[in-house]
Amino acid sequence: MKPSERFAKKVWRKPPKKDSKGHKVPIKSGLGKCAICKEQITSTKKRLMKNNTSPTKSHTKTNRPYGGYICTKCMRKQIIETNRELQTEA
């Protein structure tokens, strides 16, 4: 048994006419990290489970290419590099 499984958070549920059983709950990650520079993305909001509802995808991630995956600094660098490459080819 892995230590991550041993120390995982458990939620006990009791189905009708049966004994209670422990279900492992996955660890929820907080704010996202950039795939390139590994810095915390400030634009993404934490998914909060409140009253069994979660925020919509449009509220959680920014509405731009690679939103919630790459930070704005890395995105700007990527756009500038690709535009320069295209200009030198032409």
BAFIBA-981553 format. One record per atom (N, C-alpha, C, O, CB): x, y, z; residue number from 1; residue in one letter; atom name. Coordinates in steps of 0.001 Angstrom, whole numbers. Atoms other than C-alpha are relative to their C-alpha. Glycine has a CB too. Example, Ala and Ser with C-alpha at 12.3 -4.5 7.8 and 13.67 -1.06 7.14 Angstrom:
REC, px, py, pz, i, aa, at
REC, 890, -1190, 0, 1, A, N
REC, 12300, -4500, 7800, 1, A, CA
REC, 900, 1200, 0, 1, A, C
REC, 1936, 1181, 665, 1, A, O
REC, -992, 27, 1246, 1, A, CB
REC, -820, -1190, -60, 2, S, N
REC, 13670, -1060, 7140, 2, S, CA
REC, -770, 1090, 730, 2, S, C
REC, -261, 2198, 899, 2, S, O
REC, 414, 462, -1415, 2, S, CB
END
This chain:
REC, px, py, pz, i, aa, at
REC, 845, -1184, 0, 1, M, N
REC, 0, 0, 0, 1, M, CA
REC, 892, 1251, 0, 1, M, C
REC, 1813, 1364, 809, 1, M, O
REC, -962, -3, 1231, 1, M, CB
REC, -778, -1221, 94, 2, K, N
REC, 1389, 3391, -995, 2, K, CA
REC, -316, 935, 1167, 2, K, C
REC, -1436, 925, 1678, 2, K, O
REC, -269, 700, -1334, 2, K, CB
REC, 295, -956, -1080, 3, P, N
REC, 1758, 6095, 1680, 3, P, CA
REC, -1085, 999, -376, 3, P, C
REC, -1844, 1455, 480, 3, P, O
REC, 1258, 751, 383, 3, P, CB
REC, 1039, -935, 421, 4, S, N
REC, -437, 8368, -414, 4, S, CA
REC, -1386, -598, 183, 4, S, C
REC, -2350, 121, 448, 4, S, O
REC, 207, 403, -1456, 4, S, CB
REC, 1287, 662, -214, 5, E, N
REC, -3207, 5790, -159, 5, E, CA
REC, -301, -150, 1492, 5, E, C
REC, -1450, -31, 1919, 5, E, O
REC, -12, -1375, -681, 5, E, CB
REC, 203, 192, -1435, 6, R, N
REC, -2669, 5187, 3548, 6, R, CA
REC, -472, 1275, 680, 6, R, C
REC, -1339, 1237, 1553, 6, R, O
REC, 1281, -485, 651, 6, R, CB
REC, 301, -1263, -670, 7, F, N
REC, -2868, 8856, 4497, 7, F, CA
REC, -1000, 859, -766, 7, F, C
REC, -1157, 2046, -481, 7, F, O
REC, 1269, 776, 209, 7, F, CB
REC, 999, -743, 770, 8, A, N
REC, -5537, 9854, 1993, 8, A, CA
REC, -1209, 301, 876, 8, A, C
REC, -1534, -450, 1795, 8, A, O
REC, -427, -791, -1259, 8, A, CB
REC, 1198, -384, -752, 9, K, N
REC, -8592, 11633, 3320, 9, K, CA
REC, -1129, -969, -338, 9, K, C
REC, -1345, -1323, -1497, 9, K, O
REC, -418, 1473, -319, 9, K, CB
REC, 1101, 930, 205, 10, K, N
REC, -11536, 9316, 3823, 10, K, CA
REC, -1313, 653, 397, 10, K, C
REC, -1379, 1441, 1340, 10, K, O
REC, 222, -1293, 801, 10, K, CB
REC, 1352, -430, -325, 11, V, N
REC, -15228, 10057, 3811, 11, V, CA
REC, -805, -1273, 227, 11, V, C
REC, -813, -2170, -617, 11, V, O
REC, -631, 907, -1142, 11, V, CB
REC, 777, 1191, -338, 12, W, N
REC, -17474, 7520, 5497, 12, W, CA
REC, -1438, 170, -467, 12, W, C
REC, -2102, 1153, -139, 12, W, O
REC, 45, -273, 1518, 12, W, CB
REC, 1363, -5, 519, 13, R, N
REC, -20744, 6718, 3738, 13, R, CA
REC, -702, -1282, 436, 13, R, C
REC, -102, -2356, 470, 13, R, O
REC, -7, 137, -1552, 13, R, CB
REC, 775, 1167, -396, 14, K, N
REC, -23498, 4402, 4902, 14, K, CA
REC, -1182, -173, -937, 14, K, C
REC, -2162, 566, -845, 14, K, O
REC, -479, 127, 1457, 14, K, CB
REC, 1152, 256, 868, 15, P, N
REC, -25745, 2990, 2187, 15, P, CA
REC, -1124, -657, 811, 15, P, C
REC, -868, -1209, 1881, 15, P, O
REC, 406, -903, -1205, 15, P, CB
REC, 1099, 607, -746, 16, P, N
REC, -29179, 1781, 3255, 16, P, CA
REC, 164, -1524, 123, 16, P, C
REC, 514, -2204, -843, 16, P, O
REC, -1334, 330, -677, 16, P, CB
REC, -38, 1426, -339, 17, K, N
REC, -29235, -1681, 4913, 17, K, CA
REC, 1387, -626, -168, 17, K, C
REC, 1497, -1840, -341, 17, K, O
REC, -991, -750, -856, 17, K, CB
REC, -1364, 518, 96, 18, K, N
REC, -25431, -2014, 4696, 18, K, CA
REC, 879, 704, 1020, 18, K, C
REC, 477, 1698, 1624, 18, K, O
REC, 568, 186, -1432, 18, K, CB
REC, -947, -606, -921, 19, D, N
REC, -22395, -1233, 6824, 19, D, CA
REC, 651, 1218, -643, 19, D, C
REC, 707, 1342, -1866, 19, D, O
REC, 1068, -1019, 429, 19, D, CB
REC, -664, -1197, 519, 20, S, N
REC, -20586, 2081, 6522, 20, S, CA
REC, 1342, -386, -608, 20, S, C
REC, 1987, -1344, -181, 20, S, O
REC, 192, 1058, 1119, 20, S, CB
REC, -1196, 314, 762, 21, K, N
REC, -17646, 2147, 4151, 21, K, CA
REC, 779, 1286, -235, 21, K, C
REC, 181, 2328, -499, 21, K, O
REC, -356, -690, -1344, 21, K, CB
REC, -844, -1174, 210, 22, G, N
REC, -14685, 4549, 3800, 22, G, CA
REC, 379, 152, -1454, 22, G, C
REC, 896, -786, -2060, 22, G, O
REC, 1250, -84, 852, 22, G, CB
REC, -368, -299, 1383, 23, H, N
REC, -14185, 6166, 393, 23, H, CA
REC, 1110, 1031, 3, 23, H, C
REC, 1027, 2046, 693, 23, H, O
REC, -1223, 508, -816, 23, H, CB
REC, -1119, -933, 79, 24, K, N
REC, -10909, 7861, -465, 24, K, CA
REC, -382, 1205, -852, 24, K, C
REC, -950, 1063, -1935, 24, K, O
REC, 1251, -694, -577, 24, K, CB
REC, 322, -1240, 699, 25, V, N
REC, -11291, 11496, -1508, 25, V, CA
REC, 1284, 525, -633, 25, V, C
REC, 2299, 625, 57, 25, V, O
REC, -634, 1062, 971, 25, V, CB
REC, -1215, -542, 614, 26, P, N
REC, -8801, 12905, -4050, 26, P, CA
REC, 351, 1358, 592, 26, P, C
REC, -526, 2139, 960, 26, P, O
REC, -173, 118, -1520, 26, P, CB
REC, -466, -1274, -533, 27, I, N
REC, -6685, 15803, -2841, 27, I, CA
REC, -238, 1072, -1052, 27, I, C
REC, 212, 947, -2191, 27, I, O
REC, 1507, -67, 405, 27, I, CB
REC, 301, -1080, 937, 28, K, N
REC, -7936, 19014, -4440, 28, K, CA
REC, 1189, 942, -71, 28, K, C
REC, 1686, 1416, 950, 28, K, O
REC, -1283, 766, 419, 28, K, CB
REC, -1099, -937, 157, 29, S, N
REC, -5206, 21153, -5877, 29, S, CA
REC, -534, 1427, 69, 29, S, C
REC, -1702, 1675, -230, 29, S, O
REC, 744, -243, -1330, 29, S, CB
REC, 414, -1387, -131, 30, G, N
REC, -5306, 24884, -5288, 30, G, CA
REC, 101, 725, -1326, 30, G, C
REC, -458, 275, -2326, 30, G, O
REC, 837, 707, 1046, 30, G, CB
REC, -167, -787, 1213, 31, L, N
REC, -4341, 27499, -7844, 31, L, CA
REC, 922, -718, -976, 31, L, C
REC, 1802, -1480, -575, 31, L, O
REC, 551, 1394, 331, 31, L, CB
REC, -768, 679, 1034, 32, G, N
REC, -2866, 26358, -11138, 32, G, CA
REC, 1406, 545, -147, 32, G, C
REC, 1714, 1644, 315, 32, G, O
REC, -711, 101, -1308, 32, G, CB
REC, -1373, -412, 272, 33, K, N
REC, 770, 26526, -12211, 33, K, CA
REC, 212, 56, -1503, 33, K, C
REC, -402, -695, -2261, 33, K, O
REC, 1018, -965, 665, 33, K, CB
REC, -330, -148, 1413, 34, C, N
REC, 2193, 27633, -15546, 34, C, CA
REC, 786, -1223, -464, 34, C, C
REC, 1637, -1732, 265, 34, C, O
REC, 810, 1303, -247, 34, C, CB
REC, -655, 1187, 527, 35, A, N
REC, 3348, 24754, -17748, 35, A, CA
REC, 1441, 279, -405, 35, A, C
REC, 2238, -654, -502, 35, A, O
REC, -774, -537, -1184, 35, A, CB
REC, -1347, -335, 465, 36, I, N
REC, 6491, 26636, -18857, 36, I, CA
REC, 893, 435, 1161, 36, I, C
REC, 1951, -153, 1389, 36, I, O
REC, -63, 1109, -1058, 36, I, CB
REC, -864, -563, -1048, 37, C, N
REC, 7819, 28671, -15911, 37, C, CA
REC, -331, -522, 1398, 37, C, C
REC, 386, -203, 2346, 37, C, O
REC, -109, 1509, -5, 37, C, CB
REC, 425, 620, -1253, 38, K, N
REC, 6015, 26749, -13105, 38, K, CA
REC, -396, 1009, 1089, 38, K, C
REC, -430, 656, 2269, 38, K, O
REC, 1104, -878, 515, 38, K, CB
REC, 482, -982, -966, 39, E, N
REC, 4840, 29974, -11428, 39, E, CA
REC, -1506, -147, 169, 39, E, C
REC, -2190, -714, -684, 39, E, O
REC, 362, 1438, -446, 39, E, CB
REC, 1419, 98, -288, 40, Q, N
REC, 1414, 30248, -9863, 40, Q, CA
REC, -777, 941, -913, 40, Q, C
REC, -428, 2112, -1055, 40, Q, O
REC, -280, 321, 1478, 40, Q, CB
REC, 833, -821, 873, 41, I, N
REC, -1260, 31483, -12268, 41, I, CA
REC, -1010, 719, 876, 41, I, C
REC, -1821, 82, 1548, 41, I, O
REC, -712, -861, -1105, 41, I, CB
REC, 875, -774, -874, 42, T, N
REC, -3098, 34289, -10525, 42, T, CA
REC, -1387, 173, -585, 42, T, C
REC, -2325, 504, 140, 42, T, O
REC, 604, 1350, 276, 42, T, CB
REC, 1294, -244, 625, 43, S, N
REC, -5927, 34488, -13030, 43, S, CA
REC, -1001, -1123, 274, 43, S, C
REC, -2210, -890, 244, 43, S, O
REC, 177, 173, -1492, 43, S, CB
REC, 926, 1094, -263, 44, T, N
REC, -7366, 31062, -12227, 44, T, CA
REC, -473, 58, 1433, 44, T, C
REC, 309, 327, 2346, 44, T, O
REC, 653, -1355, -292, 44, T, CB
REC, 566, -24, -1341, 45, K, N
REC, -9674, 30895, -9260, 45, K, CA
REC, -92, -1414, 545, 45, K, C
REC, -195, -2378, -214, 45, K, O
REC, -1383, 669, -1, 45, K, CB
REC, 83, 1291, -649, 46, K, N
REC, -9812, 28075, -6773, 46, K, CA
REC, -1413, -562, -158, 46, K, C
REC, -2403, 146, 25, 46, K, O
REC, 386, 112, 1491, 46, K, CB
REC, 1320, 637, 107, 47, R, N
REC, -12615, 25614, -7376, 47, R, CA
REC, -498, -305, 1408, 47, R, C
REC, 78, -1128, 2120, 47, R, O
REC, 61, -1311, -872, 47, R, CB
REC, 555, 209, -1323, 48, L, N
REC, -14733, 25766, -4259, 48, L, CA
REC, -1241, -868, -91, 48, L, C
REC, -2138, -613, -894, 48, L, O
REC, -325, 1336, 670, 48, L, CB
REC, 1186, 837, -78, 49, M, N
REC, -17197, 23047, -3451, 49, M, CA
REC, -872, 561, 1114, 49, M, C
REC, -583, 374, 2296, 49, M, O
REC, 366, -1509, 255, 49, M, CB
REC, 884, -593, -985, 50, K, N
REC, -19998, 24874, -1728, 50, K, CA
REC, -1425, -371, -367, 50, K, C
REC, -1887, -55, -1463, 50, K, O
REC, 180, 1545, 74, 50, K, CB
REC, 1374, 455, 219, 51, N, N
REC, -23472, 23405, -1439, 51, N, CA
REC, -106, -884, -1238, 51, N, C
REC, -1069, -792, -2000, 51, N, O
REC, -936, 1196, -135, 51, N, CB
REC, -53, 952, 1135, 52, N, N
REC, -22515, 20705, -4001, 52, N, CA
REC, -28, 699, -1360, 52, N, C
REC, -507, 115, -2332, 52, N, O
REC, -1172, -981, 86, 52, N, CB
REC, -111, -688, 1288, 53, T, N
REC, -21942, 23301, -6741, 53, T, CA
REC, 1427, 501, -164, 53, T, C
REC, 2089, 833, 819, 53, T, O
REC, -1019, 1181, -105, 53, T, CB
REC, -1331, -525, 281, 54, S, N
REC, -18721, 24379, -8400, 54, S, CA
REC, -128, 1100, -1047, 54, S, C
REC, -1077, 1094, -1830, 54, S, O
REC, 964, -1129, -485, 54, S, CB
REC, 87, -1070, 988, 55, P, N
REC, -17988, 27503, -10462, 55, P, CA
REC, 145, -536, -1423, 55, P, C
REC, 764, -1575, -1651, 55, P, O
REC, 1067, 1052, 272, 55, P, CB
REC, -54, 436, 1395, 56, T, N
REC, -18366, 27253, -14219, 56, T, CA
REC, 1412, 157, -542, 56, T, C
REC, 2242, 847, 50, 56, T, O
REC, -998, 796, -864, 56, T, CB
REC, -1336, -34, 592, 57, K, N
REC, -15356, 26800, -16478, 57, K, CA
REC, 394, 1412, -417, 57, K, C
REC, 1568, 1775, -347, 57, K, O
REC, 67, -931, -1202, 57, K, CB
REC, -295, -1365, 418, 58, S, N
REC, -15656, 30385, -17752, 58, S, CA
REC, 374, 879, 1194, 58, S, C
REC, 1102, 1858, 1028, 58, S, O
REC, -1197, 596, -737, 58, S, CB
REC, -380, -754, -1187, 59, H, N
REC, -15390, 31687, -14164, 59, H, CA
REC, 1351, -453, 545, 59, H, C
REC, 2045, 320, 1206, 59, H, O
REC, -1067, -141, 1074, 59, H, CB
REC, -1221, 549, -557, 60, T, N
REC, -12443, 29442, -13333, 60, T, CA
REC, 1219, 348, -848, 60, T, C
REC, 2283, 641, -302, 60, T, O
REC, -125, -1500, 138, 60, T, CB
REC, -1137, -239, 895, 61, K, N
REC, -10223, 30001, -16391, 61, K, CA
REC, -204, 1272, -794, 61, K, C
REC, -1335, 1701, -1026, 61, K, O
REC, 204, -1185, -950, 61, K, CB
REC, 77, -1203, 812, 62, T, N
REC, -9392, 33079, -18413, 62, T, CA
REC, -384, -362, -1428, 62, T, C
REC, -17, -1425, -1929, 62, T, O
REC, 1335, 761, 24, 62, T, CB
REC, 488, 259, 1355, 63, N, N
REC, -11001, 33342, -21841, 63, N, CA
REC, 997, 522, -1038, 63, N, C
REC, 778, 1552, -1676, 63, N, O
REC, -1384, 654, -211, 63, N, CB
REC, -1004, -294, 1019, 64, R, N
REC, -7903, 33418, -24047, 64, R, CA
REC, 699, -1307, -340, 64, R, C
REC, 528, -2297, 372, 64, R, O
REC, 1027, 1089, 490, 64, R, CB
REC, -689, 1244, 341, 65, P, N
REC, -5731, 30843, -25802, 65, P, CA
REC, 901, -472, 1142, 65, P, C
REC, 1611, 333, 1745, 65, P, O
REC, 826, 186, -1276, 65, P, CB
REC, -754, 632, -1086, 66, Y, N
REC, -4101, 28458, -23279, 66, Y, CA
REC, -335, 605, 1367, 66, Y, C
REC, 517, 628, 2255, 66, Y, O
REC, 1495, 127, -265, 66, Y, CB
REC, 413, -589, -1264, 67, G, N
REC, -6071, 30137, -20472, 67, G, CA
REC, -42, -1037, 1106, 67, G, C
REC, -638, -2101, 940, 67, G, O
REC, -1357, 660, -145, 67, G, CB
REC, -61, 932, -1116, 68, G, N
REC, -5419, 28472, -17113, 68, G, CA
REC, 1085, -1040, -144, 68, G, C
REC, 1223, -1906, 719, 68, G, O
REC, -1307, -679, 159, 68, G, CB
REC, -1070, 969, 240, 69, Y, N
REC, -2481, 26525, -18578, 69, Y, CA
REC, 1358, 685, -84, 69, Y, C
REC, 2356, 165, 414, 69, Y, O
REC, -270, -783, -1285, 69, Y, CB
REC, -1226, -788, 128, 70, I, N
REC, 134, 29180, -19430, 70, I, CA
REC, -271, 1393, 547, 70, I, C
REC, -1343, 1954, 317, 70, I, O
REC, 488, 64, -1489, 70, I, CB
REC, 173, -1342, -560, 71, C, N
REC, 666, 32485, -17591, 71, C, CA
REC, 130, 1055, -1104, 71, C, C
REC, 571, 751, -2213, 71, C, O
REC, 1040, 261, 1122, 71, C, CB
REC, 21, -1057, 1011, 72, T, N
REC, 389, 35829, -19394, 72, T, CA
REC, 1399, 346, -500, 72, T, C
REC, 1574, 639, -1683, 72, T, O
REC, -663, 1242, 562, 72, T, CB
REC, -1369, -332, 411, 73, K, N
REC, 4158, 36477, -19418, 73, K, CA
REC, 519, -991, -1045, 73, K, C
REC, 1074, -594, -2069, 73, K, O
REC, 936, 15, 1221, 73, K, CB
REC, -461, 1025, 939, 74, C, N
REC, 4949, 33174, -21130, 74, C, CA
REC, -794, 40, -1300, 74, C, C
REC, -250, -204, -2377, 74, C, O
REC, -107, -1388, 632, 74, C, CB
REC, 845, -88, 1194, 75, M, N
REC, 2018, 33612, -23517, 75, M, CA
REC, 460, 1142, -906, 75, M, C
REC, 534, 985, -2125, 75, M, O
REC, -1477, 199, 399, 75, M, CB
REC, -496, -1136, 786, 76, R, N
REC, 3284, 37044, -24603, 76, R, CA
REC, 1307, -339, -697, 76, R, C
REC, 1486, -29, -1875, 76, R, O
REC, 192, 1225, 893, 76, R, CB
REC, -1278, 388, 600, 77, K, N
REC, 6801, 35671, -25162, 77, K, CA
REC, -211, -945, -1188, 77, K, C
REC, 440, -816, -2224, 77, K, O
REC, 903, -667, 1054, 77, K, CB
REC, 279, 971, 1054, 78, Q, N
REC, 5389, 32803, -27231, 78, Q, CA
REC, -580, 669, -1243, 78, Q, C
REC, -194, 339, -2365, 78, Q, O
REC, -960, -1067, 509, 78, Q, CB
REC, 617, -709, 1126, 79, I, N
REC, 3270, 35117, -29405, 79, I, CA
REC, 1033, 828, -745, 79, I, C
REC, 1063, 823, -1976, 79, I, O
REC, -1146, 901, 487, 79, I, CB
REC, -1029, -841, 617, 80, I, N
REC, 6185, 37502, -30028, 80, I, CA
REC, 987, -846, -801, 80, I, C
REC, 1363, -479, -1914, 80, I, O
REC, 747, 811, 1074, 80, I, CB
REC, -949, 872, 711, 81, E, N
REC, 8545, 34639, -30968, 81, E, CA
REC, -598, -565, -1288, 81, E, C
REC, 71, -593, -2320, 81, E, O
REC, 442, -1150, 910, 81, E, CB
REC, 628, 569, 1201, 82, T, N
REC, 6081, 33061, -33403, 82, T, CA
REC, -205, 1064, -1068, 82, T, C
REC, -28, 783, -2253, 82, T, O
REC, -1344, -653, 352, 82, T, CB
REC, 162, -1086, 969, 83, N, N
REC, 5340, 36440, -35044, 83, N, CA
REC, 1316, 375, -647, 83, N, C
REC, 1353, 645, -1848, 83, N, O
REC, -607, 1218, 668, 83, N, CB
REC, -1323, -307, 555, 84, R, N
REC, 9062, 37148, -35481, 84, R, CA
REC, 447, -1068, -985, 84, R, C
REC, 1029, -764, -2027, 84, R, O
REC, 1031, 136, 1122, 84, R, CB
REC, -347, 1087, 924, 85, E, N
REC, 9576, 33729, -37047, 85, E, CA
REC, -763, 113, -1302, 85, E, C
REC, -201, -113, -2374, 85, E, O
REC, -276, -1353, 640, 85, E, CB
REC, 809, -144, 1200, 86, L, N
REC, 6728, 34334, -39467, 86, L, CA
REC, 464, 1185, -853, 86, L, C
REC, 425, 1111, -2081, 86, L, O
REC, -1468, 169, 378, 86, L, CB
REC, -468, -1164, 739, 87, Q, N
REC, 8099, 37776, -40419, 87, Q, CA
REC, 1318, -276, -692, 87, Q, C
REC, 1543, 226, -1793, 87, Q, O
REC, 142, 1190, 923, 87, Q, CB
REC, -1292, 294, 646, 88, T, N
REC, 11596, 36415, -41143, 88, T, CA
REC, -167, -952, -1177, 88, T, C
REC, 617, -901, -2125, 88, T, O
REC, 981, -601, 1014, 88, T, CB
REC, 247, 919, 1121, 89, E, N
REC, 10172, 33676, -43396, 89, E, CA
REC, -501, 747, -1225, 89, E, C
REC, -134, 400, -2348, 89, E, O
REC, -1014, -1076, 402, 89, E, CB
REC, 617, -704, 1136, 90, A, N
REC, 8228, 36138, -45568, 90, A, CA
REC, 946, 962, -656, 90, A, C
REC, 577, 1628, -1624, 90, A, O
REC, -1229, 741, 444, 90, A, CB
END
